[in-house]
């Protein structure tokens, strides 16, 4: 597959000196050229949108075409008509039992003061001027997105970062530590209160649900002990003390504290120990494997969510090829596996099983004109997705969100303007209806 799932890292913004920083081709060595301009040709036509999950979901957001968005800087967010802007929260937690009331005094994270004079701390709630109430980092992000007419999308990726454990099986041990989990769930509650009554999209813990499925021998969330009740008796007292109870509690907390937000869990293509995104066996049961992931997510509460997130890769294909020697390309002609149609088949099966539309998240930003060097890597996902939006919609996709998976990857600011150009072309063409029939 790509970099093994257990060693993946996420890209997250940070505070420096007390200042806010919001922050394939075929499997050969000769990738094909990028797709041409335009959108899907004949053969993909609008369907009965009122009858499809995607159209209903988009209507609740005031939209009627497949969303396009990115993790990006302010200038980029204003350079094209993006629908969505997303943000990572991935860092430490406050040391107290509940969220701090002030960043300037009495607030620490991993022993470090959260005051500006102390150099800043690891808790995202104080990534700001310390005289402002904690949480301004997120409140300001939401306001900035709304000012641009964009929907704020927040990825909450705290369990691993704050646990102090190695990523994967080890980090799951922290979930059964009631003191740690108590602070973790208090932080989740604090985030939801910053969202408040605003309309936003929330993604809960990418990768974590996959680990909860991947490591137990029986693949069940109930097999991993989690100190849910002791950690948060107020919000989670009726839930089971296991992975299933944790998922259900976190989803229920969204409904309680951020009632206008939409929430989704993350479906990982490798959660079943077979990475479907890199499968090369034409006889492999792609939909059957997707159903295993969907059934697991249902066990942790996905039936009560609004959408599910899926991803193509955490890094650019060119980066993988250059740094690991592995070929992570998807064939844009859909002749040789792995290819785009296989990925869409998997995503469609996940959505169908869950009864939820899906959003492609953290899609690599690289393009085929780049030199394949630091932050300028080749990839074909931007070009394929934005020139084949009908295929995305036909599979039940309602969003295409692009962004770097770590600091070495191509960003919307280092890609030579390709993403902005593609988004403008997509929007100028009228966008893609959420429901299509082939």
Protein Blocks (a to p, Z undefined) as FASTA:
>chain_A
ZZdfklgccdddddeehiacddbddfbfbdcddddeddddehiacddfklpmklmmmmmn
opabdcddddddfklmmmpccfbdcddddddddfbfbdcfbfkgopaeehiafbfklopa
fbfklgccfkbcehklmmmmmmmmmmnopacdddddfklmmnopaehjkmmmmmmmmklm
mmmmmmmmmmmmmnmmaccdddehehjlmmmmmmpmnlpaklpccffklmmmmlmmmpcc
bfklmmmmmmmmmmmmmmmbccdddddfklnopafklccbfkbcfklmmmmmmmmmmmno
pmmmmbdcddfbfbdfklmmmmnopacbdcfklmaccdfklmmmmmmmmmmmnopacdde
hiafbdfkbgoighiacdfklmmmmmmmmmmmmnopabdcdddfbfkbccfklnnommmm
mmmmmmmnopaafbdcZZ
